[in-house]
Amino acid sequence: MAFHSISDSLEECQLCGAKSIKKMVGKPVIIKKNIEASKATGELTKDYIEANREILKEMKEEAKNGRYD
C-alpha cells in the first residue's frame, strides 16, 4: 500500500516491483468543529432539571390548595 497525493500516479509497486497496480480511492477526512461547546457537559440537563423542579413545586402547591387551572 502506498500513500500519495491525488494527482500522483505510480508505475510499479514499491514493495514487490509489480507493474500492474491500480489506484484505490482513499477515505476523505472531514473535520467538524462543535460550535455549541460553550456549556460544559451536563449543564443544559441540569438547567432543565432545575426548571422542571420549580414547575413541580408549583403544581404541588396548587394541588394542596385545591386550585386547578
N, C-alpha and C positions, 0 to 999 in steps of 0.2 A: 504494500500500500504506500503510495507516495502522495504527499500533500503539496499542492501548488496553486497558484492563482488561476482564476477562471480563463484568462487569455493564454496561459502557457499550455503547451502540449508536449508530451513525452513520446519519443520514438521507440524506446525499448525499456524494459523493466530494469530498475536499478539493482534489484536483488538477484534475479536469475538470468537476466540478459535476453529474455524472450522478446520477439519482435511484434507479436500480436497482442497488444494491450488495448483496453478500452477505458474511456473516461467515465467514472461514475459521478452522479450528481451528489454534491455534498448537502448536508443539513444546514439551513440558514440559522444564523444566530440572531435572536430577537431580544433586545434589551428593553424591559419595561420598567418605567420609574413609577413608584407609588406616590402620587401627588397628595393623597389624603393621609399621609403619615404624621400629621400634626398632633394627633391624640395618641397616647400610649395604648397598648393593647388592653382591652377590657374597660377603658374609660367610658366609652359610649354605652356599654352594657350597664355599668354602674349608674350612669346618669338616668337611664330608663328605669332601672330598679328603684331608684330614689323617687322618681316622678310617680311611678305606679304605687309606691308605698304611701305617698301623700293622698292619692286618689282612693286607695283602700281605706285609709284612716277617715277620710270624709264620708265614705259610704257606710262605714261602721257607725259613725256619729248619726247619720241620717236614719239608719235602722234603729238605733237606740231611742231616738226622739220620735220615731213614728212618722217622719217626714219622707215622702217619696215624690220624686219629680216625674 
